[in-house]
């Protein structure tokens, strides 16, 4: 089965995050439990982030995705991430994970 552009981006992103933050763990979140939950959870040194990966900056949000990104960002860090904004989001994540 061929991977979608979003799945390819997400797989590379997970490897990049785990390389950028040694000892971190990334988990693919199953949205069946909560429709609209961001699809990646990143854990690093007692901190966490939620990322909603998109294939590009024109990809639309599914129901509740923007709601959960907003709520989770107020708790810690949550963002939509795509190839076009990846560097900015990862820079912001570095600031959040700074120890």
Secondary structure, 3 states (H helix, E strand, C coil): CCCCHHHHHHHHHHHHHHHHCCCCEEEECCCCCCCCCCCEEEEECCEEEEEEECCCCCCCCCCCHHHHHHHHHHHCCEEEECCCCHHHHHHHHHHHHCC
